[in-house]
Amino acid sequence: MLETAPLLLAASAFGGYLLGAIPFGLVITRVAGLGDIRSIGSGNIGATNVLRTGRKDLAFLTLILDSGKGAIAALLALWLVGTETAALAAGAFAVLGHNFPVWLGFKGGKGVATTLGTLIATSWPVGLAACGIWLLMAVLFRYSSLSALVALAVAPVLAHWLASESHVWTFAALALLAWGRHHENIRRLLKGEESKIGAKKAKG
């Protein structure tokens, strides 16, 4: 693997963070006249909470844009810097930007769509497999959180066979971050209180 100069690696990470910090869900719902998405449901800015407004079109657009943040960050770093390490760093920091956006007091979403975008851009076989697992779990159980937790937990395992060691460690770190961000959802899943996909009212 090609070595990445520390300055270029830092620039990739910083650029990824700034791209990831764009709160598309918040912007889209405000433009649509739905007010502040943070005032309903879980209070998050991601597609799942946008779906609770009843606007499936806006939720889908948010999903595409949020996943695109991770993918574009990684692909831009790969194009400009030319190394796998830079791409992984940019994608991972895009997830951090989505989760902890400086513009919103570091209170953002949970980063699932942005993580999946990063997976697809840096290792498309793993990314597509993770998306397939998410979709299957969502159809079977209708829990967005459970689908995400399972899909992202499997990703580093798949990367062991389908990608490099750097992918394994990066995807594992992103999975741990996602599990940490979903701690309230995990608690509700265990209690049988988690809201299902499509529910307009939810605690989180």
Residue frames as a rotation matrix with the C-alpha (Angstrom) as fourth column:
MET 1
0.573 0.819 0.000 0.00
0.819 -0.573 0.000 0.00
0.000 0.000 -1.000 0.00
LEU 2
-0.074 -0.583 0.809 1.20
0.495 -0.726 -0.477 3.48
0.866 0.365 0.342 -0.85
GLU 3
-0.423 -0.141 -0.895 2.18
0.885 -0.276 -0.375 5.67
-0.194 -0.951 0.242 2.10
THR 4
0.466 0.625 0.626 0.21
0.659 -0.718 0.225 8.86
0.590 0.308 -0.746 2.67
ALA 5
-0.623 -0.694 0.361 2.02
0.315 -0.645 -0.696 12.03
0.715 -0.320 0.621 3.78
PRO 6
-0.558 0.391 -0.732 0.71
0.805 0.040 -0.592 13.13
-0.202 -0.919 -0.337 7.20
LEU 7
-0.762 0.256 -0.595 -0.31
-0.197 -0.967 -0.164 16.55
-0.617 -0.008 0.787 5.88
LEU 8
-0.704 0.507 -0.498 -2.31
-0.545 0.064 0.836 15.02
0.456 0.859 0.232 3.03
LEU 9
-0.576 0.484 -0.658 -3.90
0.589 0.804 0.076 12.55
0.566 -0.344 -0.749 5.40
ALA 10
-0.632 0.309 -0.711 -4.91
0.542 -0.479 -0.691 15.38
-0.554 -0.822 0.135 7.75
ALA 11
-0.782 0.332 -0.527 -6.28
-0.543 -0.778 0.316 17.40
-0.306 0.533 0.789 4.83
SER 12
-0.677 0.536 -0.504 -8.31
-0.094 0.616 0.782 14.40
0.730 0.577 -0.367 3.67
ALA 13
-0.525 0.449 -0.723 -9.75
0.836 0.433 -0.337 13.92
0.162 -0.781 -0.603 7.15
PHE 14
-0.688 0.220 -0.691 -10.54
0.192 -0.864 -0.466 17.62
-0.700 -0.454 0.552 7.58
GLY 15
-0.789 0.393 -0.472 -12.19
-0.608 -0.387 0.694 17.87
0.090 0.834 0.544 4.17
GLY 16
-0.612 0.561 -0.557 -14.21
0.295 0.816 0.498 14.75
0.733 0.140 -0.665 4.90
TYR 17
-0.596 0.363 -0.716 -15.36
0.752 -0.061 -0.657 16.19
-0.282 -0.930 -0.237 8.21
LEU 18
-0.748 0.290 -0.598 -16.53
-0.273 -0.954 -0.122 19.45
-0.606 0.072 0.792 6.64
LEU 19
-0.694 0.510 -0.509 -18.45
-0.495 0.176 0.851 17.61
0.523 0.842 0.130 3.93
GLY 20
-0.559 0.461 -0.689 -19.99
0.561 0.822 0.095 15.24
0.610 -0.334 -0.719 6.44
ALA 21
-0.763 0.199 -0.615 -21.05
0.498 -0.427 -0.755 18.12
-0.412 -0.882 0.227 8.68
ILE 22
-0.840 0.537 -0.082 -23.53
-0.467 -0.636 0.615 19.45
0.278 0.555 0.784 6.09
PRO 23
-0.741 0.584 0.332 -26.94
-0.021 0.474 -0.880 18.75
-0.672 -0.659 -0.339 7.74
PHE 24
-0.937 0.329 -0.119 -28.93
-0.140 -0.040 0.989 17.82
0.321 0.943 0.084 4.64
GLY 25
-0.424 0.827 -0.370 -31.92
0.828 0.520 0.212 16.47
0.367 -0.216 -0.905 6.58
LEU 26
-0.204 0.283 -0.937 -32.29
0.673 -0.655 -0.344 19.73
-0.711 -0.701 -0.057 8.47
VAL 27
-0.798 -0.173 -0.578 -31.87
-0.226 -0.803 0.552 21.87
-0.559 0.571 0.601 5.36
ILE 28
-0.897 0.441 -0.041 -34.28
0.141 0.372 0.917 19.83
0.420 0.817 -0.396 3.23
THR 29
-0.236 0.864 -0.445 -37.10
0.960 0.279 0.033 19.80
0.153 -0.419 -0.895 5.79
ARG 30
-0.285 0.091 -0.954 -36.74
0.411 -0.888 -0.207 23.52
-0.866 -0.451 0.216 6.44
VAL 31
-0.924 -0.082 -0.373 -36.85
-0.288 -0.490 0.823 24.32
-0.250 0.868 0.429 2.72
ALA 32
-0.714 0.684 -0.149 -39.95
0.378 0.556 0.740 22.12
0.590 0.472 -0.656 2.45
GLY 33
-0.306 0.599 0.740 -41.63
-0.565 -0.740 0.365 24.18
0.766 -0.307 0.565 5.17
LEU 34
0.406 0.453 -0.794 -41.65
0.255 0.778 0.575 21.43
0.878 -0.435 0.200 7.79
GLY 35
0.854 -0.089 0.513 -39.72
-0.474 -0.541 0.695 23.39
0.215 -0.836 -0.504 10.39
ASP 36
-0.132 -0.957 0.259 -36.86
-0.974 0.076 -0.215 22.03
0.186 -0.280 -0.942 12.46
ILE 37
0.280 0.215 -0.936 -36.54
-0.306 0.944 0.125 18.25
0.910 0.251 0.330 12.12
ARG 38
-0.710 -0.653 -0.264 -34.82
0.074 0.303 -0.950 18.20
0.701 -0.694 -0.167 15.50
SER 39
-0.649 0.527 0.550 -38.14
-0.761 -0.445 -0.472 19.04
-0.004 -0.725 0.689 17.18
ILE 40
0.506 0.855 -0.109 -39.84
-0.856 0.514 0.056 15.75
0.104 0.065 0.992 16.26
GLY 41
0.812 -0.080 -0.578 -39.21
-0.056 0.975 -0.213 12.05
0.581 0.206 0.788 16.78
SER 42
0.521 -0.709 -0.475 -35.68
0.848 0.492 0.196 11.26
0.094 -0.505 0.858 17.81
GLY 43
0.818 -0.220 -0.531 -34.49
-0.031 -0.940 0.341 14.81
-0.574 -0.263 -0.775 17.18
ASN 44
-0.172 -0.921 0.349 -31.86
0.403 0.257 0.878 13.51
-0.899 0.292 0.327 14.77
ILE 45
0.041 0.096 -0.995 -31.16
-0.645 -0.757 -0.100 14.97
-0.763 0.646 0.030 11.34
GLY 46
-0.860 -0.488 0.149 -31.03
-0.245 0.652 0.718 11.68
-0.447 0.581 -0.680 9.42
ALA 47
-0.729 0.543 -0.417 -33.39
-0.441 0.095 0.893 10.04
0.524 0.835 0.170 6.92
THR 48
-0.600 0.520 -0.608 -35.18
0.652 0.758 0.004 7.86
0.463 -0.394 -0.794 9.48
ASN 49
-0.503 0.410 -0.761 -36.34
0.560 -0.516 -0.648 10.91
-0.659 -0.752 0.030 11.42
VAL 50
-0.805 0.229 -0.547 -37.22
-0.519 -0.719 0.463 12.78
-0.287 0.656 0.698 8.22
LEU 51
-0.772 0.526 -0.357 -39.46
0.115 0.667 0.736 9.82
0.625 0.527 -0.575 7.36
ARG 52
-0.565 0.552 -0.613 -41.43
0.804 0.200 -0.560 10.54
-0.187 -0.809 -0.557 10.54
THR 53
-0.726 0.334 -0.601 -42.68
-0.299 -0.941 -0.161 13.74
-0.619 0.063 0.783 8.91
GLY 54
0.266 0.832 0.487 -44.63
0.165 0.459 -0.873 11.53
-0.950 0.312 -0.015 6.50
ARG 55
0.697 -0.096 -0.711 -42.63
-0.662 -0.467 -0.586 12.77
-0.276 0.879 -0.389 3.52
LYS 56
0.651 -0.425 0.629 -41.07
0.347 0.903 0.252 9.68
-0.675 0.054 0.736 1.98
ASP 57
0.763 -0.359 0.538 -39.63
0.495 -0.211 -0.843 11.72
0.416 0.909 0.017 -0.87
LEU 58
0.615 -0.536 0.579 -37.72
-0.617 -0.784 -0.070 13.96
0.492 -0.314 -0.812 1.50
ALA 59
0.628 -0.366 0.687 -36.53
-0.451 0.549 0.704 10.98
-0.635 -0.752 0.180 3.52
PHE 60
0.723 -0.341 0.601 -35.23
0.618 0.709 -0.340 9.30
-0.310 0.617 0.723 0.36
LEU 61
0.699 -0.466 0.543 -33.49
0.121 -0.671 -0.731 12.49
0.705 0.577 -0.413 -0.74
THR 62
0.606 -0.465 0.646 -31.89
-0.795 -0.381 0.472 12.83
0.027 -0.799 -0.600 2.69
LEU 63
0.705 -0.310 0.638 -30.75
0.032 0.913 0.408 9.20
-0.709 -0.266 0.653 2.52
ILE 64
0.724 -0.414 0.552 -29.10
0.665 0.205 -0.718 9.75
0.184 0.887 0.424 -0.87
LEU 65
0.602 -0.485 0.635 -27.41
-0.233 -0.867 -0.441 12.99
0.764 0.118 -0.634 0.15
ASP 66
0.640 -0.363 0.677 -26.20
-0.732 -0.018 0.682 11.69
-0.235 -0.932 -0.277 3.52
SER 67
0.678 -0.419 0.604 -24.77
0.364 0.905 0.220 8.53
-0.639 0.071 0.766 1.98
GLY 68
0.751 -0.362 0.552 -23.26
0.493 -0.248 -0.834 10.66
0.439 0.898 -0.008 -0.76
LYS 69
0.789 -0.475 0.390 -21.31
-0.594 -0.754 0.282 12.66
0.160 -0.453 -0.877 1.82
GLY 70
0.442 -0.626 0.642 -19.27
-0.306 0.568 0.764 9.61
-0.843 -0.534 0.060 2.80
ALA 71
0.547 -0.182 0.817 -18.89
0.695 0.643 -0.322 8.35
-0.467 0.744 0.479 -0.74
ILE 72
0.844 -0.202 0.497 -17.87
0.242 -0.684 -0.688 11.68
0.479 0.701 -0.528 -2.25
ALA 73
0.723 -0.608 0.328 -15.43
-0.664 -0.481 0.573 12.43
-0.190 -0.632 -0.751 0.58
ALA 74
0.348 -0.588 0.731 -13.71
0.020 0.784 0.621 9.08
-0.937 -0.201 0.285 0.08
LEU 75
0.549 -0.090 0.831 -13.65
0.803 0.332 -0.495 9.27
-0.232 0.939 0.255 -3.72
LEU 76
0.926 -0.231 0.297 -12.36
-0.109 -0.920 -0.376 12.84
0.360 0.316 -0.878 -3.74
ALA 77
0.532 -0.762 0.369 -9.53
-0.651 -0.090 0.754 11.89
-0.541 -0.641 -0.544 -1.38
LEU 78
0.332 -0.382 0.862 -8.70
0.419 0.879 0.228 8.88
-0.845 0.286 0.452 -3.53
TRP 79
0.731 0.015 0.682 -8.63
0.667 -0.226 -0.710 11.04
0.143 0.974 -0.175 -6.65
LEU 80
0.855 -0.352 0.382 -6.67
-0.316 -0.936 -0.157 13.95
0.412 0.013 -0.911 -5.16
VAL 81
0.342 -0.734 0.586 -4.29
-0.853 0.019 0.521 12.03
-0.394 -0.678 -0.620 -2.88
GLY 82
0.206 -0.202 -0.958 -4.29
-0.792 0.540 -0.284 8.68
0.575 0.817 -0.049 -4.60
THR 83
-0.830 -0.527 -0.185 -4.13
-0.321 0.722 -0.613 6.37
0.457 -0.449 -0.768 -1.59
GLU 84
-0.100 0.773 -0.627 -6.51
0.388 0.610 0.691 3.97
0.916 -0.174 -0.360 0.09
THR 85
-0.463 -0.159 -0.872 -5.57
0.886 -0.056 -0.460 5.39
0.024 -0.986 0.166 3.49
ALA 86
-0.985 0.088 -0.148 -6.63
-0.086 -0.996 -0.024 8.90
-0.149 -0.011 0.989 2.50
ALA 87
-0.485 0.854 -0.188 -9.94
-0.311 0.033 0.950 7.63
0.817 0.520 0.250 1.13
LEU 88
-0.061 0.434 -0.899 -10.71
0.710 0.652 0.267 5.70
0.702 -0.621 -0.348 4.31
ALA 89
-0.711 -0.271 -0.649 -9.76
0.672 -0.535 -0.512 8.67
-0.208 -0.800 0.562 6.48
ALA 90
-0.928 0.373 0.016 -11.94
-0.338 -0.858 0.387 11.07
0.159 0.354 0.922 4.49
GLY 91
-0.230 0.887 -0.400 -14.91
-0.078 0.393 0.916 8.72
0.970 0.242 -0.021 4.57
ALA 92
-0.178 0.107 -0.978 -14.54
0.881 0.459 -0.110 7.99
0.437 -0.882 -0.177 8.28
PHE 93
-0.835 -0.179 -0.520 -14.29
0.432 -0.800 -0.417 11.68
-0.341 -0.573 0.745 9.14
ALA 94
-0.713 0.695 0.095 -17.33
-0.341 -0.462 0.819 12.41
0.613 0.551 0.566 6.99
VAL 95
0.037 0.697 -0.716 -19.20
0.517 0.600 0.610 10.08
0.855 -0.393 -0.338 9.35
LEU 96
-0.413 -0.259 -0.873 -17.80
0.902 -0.247 -0.353 11.98
-0.124 -0.934 0.336 12.33
GLY 97
-0.999 0.037 0.035 -18.88
-0.028 -0.974 0.224 15.23
0.042 0.223 0.974 10.68
HIS 98
-0.309 0.946 -0.103 -22.43
-0.115 0.071 0.991 13.94
0.944 0.318 0.087 10.28
ASN 99
0.140 0.342 -0.929 -22.55
0.791 0.527 0.313 12.71
0.596 -0.778 -0.197 13.87
PHE 100
0.197 -0.199 -0.960 -20.90
0.817 -0.508 0.273 15.76
-0.542 -0.838 0.063 15.40
PRO 101
0.180 -0.090 0.979 -21.39
0.830 -0.521 -0.201 18.75
0.528 0.849 -0.019 13.03
VAL 102
-0.715 -0.554 -0.427 -19.68
0.696 -0.621 -0.360 21.92
-0.065 -0.554 0.830 14.21
TRP 103
-0.779 0.442 0.444 -22.54
-0.116 -0.798 0.591 24.01
0.616 0.409 0.673 12.78
LEU 104
0.265 0.963 -0.054 -25.09
-0.216 0.114 0.970 22.37
0.940 -0.246 0.238 15.11
GLY 105
0.288 -0.210 0.934 -23.15
-0.946 -0.215 0.243 22.37
0.150 -0.954 -0.261 18.34
PHE 106
-0.728 -0.657 -0.196 -21.75
-0.650 0.752 -0.107 18.89
0.218 0.049 -0.975 17.57
LYS 107
-0.413 0.681 0.605 -25.24
-0.211 0.575 -0.790 17.37
-0.886 -0.454 -0.093 17.81
GLY 108
-0.502 0.143 -0.853 -26.00
-0.865 -0.087 0.495 15.51
-0.004 0.986 0.168 14.61
GLY 109
0.536 0.739 -0.408 -27.29
-0.771 0.626 0.121 12.18
0.345 0.249 0.905 13.38
LYS 110
0.614 -0.246 0.750 -26.14
-0.387 0.734 0.558 8.62
-0.688 -0.632 0.356 13.89
GLY 111
-0.092 -0.851 -0.517 -24.17
-0.847 -0.206 0.489 8.29
-0.523 0.483 -0.702 10.67
VAL 112
0.071 0.126 0.989 -25.61
0.109 0.985 -0.134 5.10
-0.991 0.118 0.056 9.22
ALA 113
0.908 0.322 0.269 -26.24
0.294 -0.033 -0.955 6.38
-0.299 0.946 -0.125 5.69
THR 114
0.672 -0.718 -0.179 -22.90
-0.738 -0.631 -0.241 8.21
0.060 0.294 -0.954 5.63
THR 115
-0.113 -0.690 0.715 -21.15
-0.620 0.611 0.492 5.06
-0.777 -0.388 -0.496 6.82
LEU 116
0.375 0.317 0.871 -22.80
0.392 0.797 -0.460 2.96
-0.840 0.514 0.175 4.13
GLY 117
0.994 -0.046 -0.098 -21.73
-0.108 -0.521 -0.847 5.52
-0.012 0.853 -0.523 1.52
THR 118
0.252 -0.961 0.111 -18.17
-0.941 -0.217 0.259 5.27
-0.225 -0.170 -0.960 2.79
LEU 119
-0.039 -0.212 0.976 -18.30
-0.174 0.964 0.203 1.48
-0.984 -0.162 -0.074 2.63
ILE 120
0.755 0.417 0.506 -19.56
0.398 0.323 -0.859 1.52
-0.522 0.850 0.078 -0.95
ALA 121
0.906 -0.395 -0.152 -16.94
-0.401 -0.686 -0.607 4.03
0.136 0.611 -0.780 -2.12
THR 122
0.085 -0.958 0.275 -13.97
-0.985 -0.039 0.170 2.34
-0.152 -0.285 -0.946 -0.44
SER 123
-0.931 -0.292 0.221 -14.96
-0.247 0.946 0.210 -1.31
-0.270 0.141 -0.952 -0.95
TRP 124
-0.388 0.863 -0.323 -18.06
-0.901 -0.281 0.329 -1.70
0.193 0.419 0.887 -3.09
PRO 125
-0.327 0.323 -0.888 -18.49
-0.013 0.938 0.345 -5.47
0.945 0.124 -0.302 -2.47
VAL 126
-0.769 0.024 -0.638 -18.60
0.631 0.190 -0.753 -4.89
0.103 -0.982 -0.161 1.29
GLY 127
-0.881 0.419 -0.219 -20.76
-0.336 -0.881 -0.332 -1.78
-0.332 -0.219 0.918 0.90
LEU 128
-0.360 0.777 -0.517 -23.34
-0.745 0.094 0.661 -3.45
0.562 0.623 0.545 -1.32
ALA 129
-0.413 0.167 -0.896 -23.44
0.370 0.929 0.003 -6.51
0.832 -0.330 -0.445 0.94
ALA 130
-0.896 0.054 -0.442 -24.01
0.406 -0.307 -0.861 -4.28
-0.182 -0.950 0.253 3.98
CYS 131
-0.688 0.685 -0.240 -26.80
-0.718 -0.690 0.088 -2.45
-0.105 0.232 0.967 2.18
GLY 132
-0.297 0.558 -0.775 -28.36
-0.370 0.681 0.632 -5.78
0.881 0.474 0.005 1.26
ILE 133
-0.622 0.016 -0.783 -28.22
0.640 0.587 -0.497 -6.92
0.451 -0.810 -0.375 4.88
TRP 134
-0.926 0.305 -0.225 -29.78
-0.102 -0.773 -0.626 -3.63
-0.365 -0.557 0.746 6.02
LEU 135
-0.485 0.771 -0.413 -32.59
-0.825 -0.246 0.509 -4.02
0.292 0.587 0.755 3.50
LEU 136
-0.342 0.325 -0.882 -33.26
0.069 0.945 0.321 -7.65
0.937 0.049 -0.345 4.42
MET 137
-0.770 0.006 -0.638 -33.38
0.633 0.136 -0.762 -6.87
0.082 -0.991 -0.109 8.14
ALA 138
-0.865 0.457 -0.206 -35.62
-0.397 -0.876 -0.275 -3.86
-0.306 -0.156 0.939 7.51
VAL 139
-0.351 0.750 -0.560 -38.09
-0.663 0.223 0.715 -5.93
0.661 0.622 0.419 5.48
LEU 140
-0.334 0.171 -0.927 -38.13
0.360 0.932 0.042 -8.74
0.871 -0.319 -0.373 8.04
PHE 141
-0.327 0.085 -0.941 -38.28
0.943 0.099 -0.318 -6.72
0.066 -0.992 -0.112 11.26
ARG 142
0.386 0.522 0.761 -39.02
0.585 -0.776 0.236 -3.09
0.713 0.354 -0.605 10.26
TYR 143
0.806 -0.245 -0.539 -36.55
0.374 -0.495 0.785 -1.68
-0.459 -0.834 -0.307 12.75
SER 144
0.834 -0.517 0.193 -34.16
-0.109 -0.497 -0.861 0.81
0.541 0.697 -0.471 11.16
SER 145
0.388 -0.711 0.587 -31.84
-0.922 -0.296 0.251 0.74
-0.005 -0.638 -0.770 14.16
LEU 146
0.435 -0.183 0.882 -31.61
-0.224 0.926 0.303 -3.06
-0.872 -0.329 0.362 14.27
SER 147
0.918 -0.058 0.392 -30.98
0.388 0.328 -0.861 -3.19
-0.079 0.943 0.324 10.52
ALA 148
0.683 -0.683 0.260 -28.16
-0.456 -0.676 -0.578 -0.70
0.571 0.276 -0.773 10.83
LEU 149
0.351 -0.554 0.755 -26.56
-0.865 0.117 0.487 -2.38
-0.358 -0.824 -0.438 13.83
VAL 150
0.571 -0.091 0.816 -26.48
0.134 0.991 0.017 -5.79
-0.810 0.100 0.578 12.15
ALA 151
0.924 -0.173 0.340 -25.31
0.341 -0.024 -0.940 -4.49
0.170 0.985 0.037 8.76
LEU 152
0.583 -0.734 0.349 -22.46
-0.609 -0.679 -0.410 -2.43
0.538 0.027 -0.843 10.18
ALA 153
0.390 -0.431 0.814 -21.38
-0.699 0.438 0.566 -5.17
-0.600 -0.789 -0.130 12.60
VAL 154
0.695 -0.063 0.716 -21.05
0.357 0.895 -0.267 -7.60
-0.624 0.441 0.645 9.69
ALA 155
0.969 -0.230 -0.086 -19.12
-0.201 -0.544 -0.815 -5.13
0.141 0.807 -0.573 7.48
PRO 156
0.203 -0.968 0.144 -15.65
-0.972 -0.181 0.153 -5.59
-0.122 -0.171 -0.978 9.08
VAL 157
0.066 -0.114 0.991 -16.12
-0.181 0.976 0.124 -9.36
-0.981 -0.188 0.044 8.97
LEU 158
0.844 0.294 0.448 -16.87
0.380 0.261 -0.887 -9.17
-0.378 0.919 0.108 5.26
ALA 159
0.801 -0.580 -0.150 -13.90
-0.586 -0.706 -0.399 -6.83
0.126 0.407 -0.905 4.78
HIS 160
0.171 -0.748 0.642 -11.62
-0.562 0.461 0.687 -9.54
-0.809 -0.478 -0.342 6.19
TRP 161
-0.021 -0.125 0.992 -12.27
0.536 0.836 0.117 -11.57
-0.844 0.534 0.049 3.03
LEU 162
0.546 0.433 0.717 -13.22
0.830 -0.162 -0.534 -8.90
-0.115 0.886 -0.448 0.51
ALA 163
0.869 -0.240 0.432 -10.94
-0.097 -0.940 -0.329 -5.96
0.485 0.244 -0.840 1.29
SER 164
-0.081 -0.995 -0.058 -7.75
0.077 0.052 -0.996 -5.02
0.994 -0.085 0.072 3.13
GLU 165
-0.258 -0.108 -0.960 -6.73
0.926 0.257 -0.278 -4.91
0.277 -0.960 0.033 6.78
SER 166
-0.993 -0.104 -0.048 -7.11
0.112 -0.967 -0.228 -1.12
-0.023 -0.232 0.972 6.72
HIS 167
-0.397 0.918 0.005 -10.73
-0.430 -0.191 0.882 -1.58
0.811 0.348 0.471 5.66
VAL 168
-0.005 0.386 -0.923 -11.31
0.596 0.742 0.307 -4.07
0.803 -0.549 -0.234 8.46
TRP 169
-0.566 -0.309 -0.764 -10.07
0.822 -0.286 -0.493 -1.68
-0.067 -0.907 0.416 11.16
THR 170
-0.971 0.235 0.054 -11.82
-0.221 -0.958 0.184 1.36
0.095 0.166 0.982 9.70
PHE 171
-0.246 0.938 -0.245 -15.13
-0.289 0.170 0.942 -0.45
0.925 0.302 0.229 9.28
ALA 172
-0.117 0.146 -0.982 -14.83
0.809 0.588 -0.009 -1.90
0.576 -0.796 -0.187 12.79
ALA 173
-0.871 -0.248 -0.423 -14.27
0.454 -0.733 -0.506 1.59
-0.185 -0.633 0.752 14.22
LEU 174
-0.770 0.636 0.040 -17.29
-0.512 -0.654 0.557 2.92
0.380 0.409 0.830 12.34
ALA 175
-0.079 0.744 -0.663 -19.40
0.182 0.665 0.724 0.01
0.980 -0.064 -0.188 13.55
LEU 176
-0.397 -0.144 -0.907 -18.40
0.902 0.124 -0.414 0.68
0.172 -0.982 0.080 17.16
LEU 177
-0.994 0.052 -0.101 -19.25
-0.037 -0.989 -0.144 4.35
-0.107 -0.139 0.984 16.70
ALA 178
-0.463 0.875 -0.141 -22.66
-0.445 -0.093 0.891 3.46
0.766 0.475 0.432 15.29
TRP 179
-0.042 0.422 -0.906 -23.38
0.619 0.723 0.307 1.05
0.784 -0.548 -0.292 18.15
GLY 180
-0.706 -0.278 -0.651 -22.42
0.697 -0.434 -0.571 3.73
-0.123 -0.857 0.500 20.63
ARG 181
-0.931 0.365 -0.021 -24.67
-0.358 -0.898 0.257 6.27
0.075 0.247 0.966 18.93
HIS 182
-0.196 0.896 -0.399 -27.55
-0.383 0.305 0.872 3.78
0.903 0.324 0.283 19.02
HIS 183
-0.941 -0.256 -0.221 -27.33
0.069 0.495 -0.866 3.01
0.331 -0.830 -0.449 22.75
GLU 184
-0.595 0.791 0.142 -30.82
-0.609 -0.328 -0.722 4.36
-0.525 -0.516 0.677 23.41
ASN 185
0.113 0.615 -0.780 -32.23
-0.946 0.306 0.104 2.39
0.303 0.727 0.617 20.48
ILE 186
-0.529 -0.385 -0.756 -30.58
-0.181 0.922 -0.344 -0.77
0.829 -0.045 -0.558 21.79
ARG 187
-0.974 0.187 0.131 -32.19
-0.120 0.066 -0.991 -0.23
-0.194 -0.980 -0.041 25.17
ARG 188
-0.188 0.966 -0.179 -35.61
-0.858 -0.251 -0.448 0.24
-0.478 0.070 0.876 23.57
LEU 189
-0.079 0.100 -0.992 -35.12
-0.736 0.665 0.125 -2.81
0.672 0.740 0.021 21.34
LEU 190
-0.850 -0.319 -0.418 -34.43
0.023 0.772 -0.636 -4.92
0.526 -0.550 -0.649 24.40
LYS 191
-0.807 0.590 0.003 -37.56
-0.118 -0.156 -0.981 -3.55
-0.579 -0.792 0.195 26.08
GLY 192
-0.475 0.632 0.613 -39.69
0.867 0.457 0.201 -3.97
-0.153 0.626 -0.764 22.95
GLU 193
0.323 0.595 -0.736 -40.32
0.519 -0.762 -0.388 -0.22
-0.792 -0.256 -0.555 22.81
GLU 194
-0.698 -0.666 -0.265 -38.41
0.133 -0.483 0.865 0.73
-0.704 0.568 0.426 19.65
SER 195
0.286 0.810 -0.513 -40.48
-0.427 -0.371 -0.824 2.43
-0.858 0.455 0.240 16.93
LYS 196
0.040 -0.203 0.978 -40.73
0.660 0.741 0.126 0.75
-0.750 0.641 0.164 13.57
ILE 197
-0.907 -0.413 0.076 -39.96
0.298 -0.507 0.809 2.16
-0.296 0.757 0.583 10.14
GLY 198
-0.541 0.715 0.442 -42.73
0.410 -0.234 0.881 4.48
0.734 0.658 -0.167 9.02
ALA 199
0.180 0.593 -0.784 -43.89
0.983 -0.081 0.165 5.45
0.035 -0.801 -0.598 12.51
LYS 200
0.229 -0.036 0.973 -44.49
0.338 -0.934 -0.115 9.20
0.913 0.356 -0.202 12.73
LYS 201
0.617 0.009 0.787 -44.25
-0.655 -0.549 0.520 9.40
0.436 -0.836 -0.333 16.49
ALA 202
0.505 -0.528 -0.683 -41.30
0.514 0.820 -0.253 8.05
0.693 -0.223 0.686 18.40
LYS 203
0.943 -0.221 -0.250 -39.16
0.147 -0.396 0.906 8.72
-0.300 -0.891 -0.341 21.40
GLY 204
0.240 -0.924 -0.297 -35.89
-0.634 -0.381 0.673 8.36
-0.735 0.027 -0.677 19.49
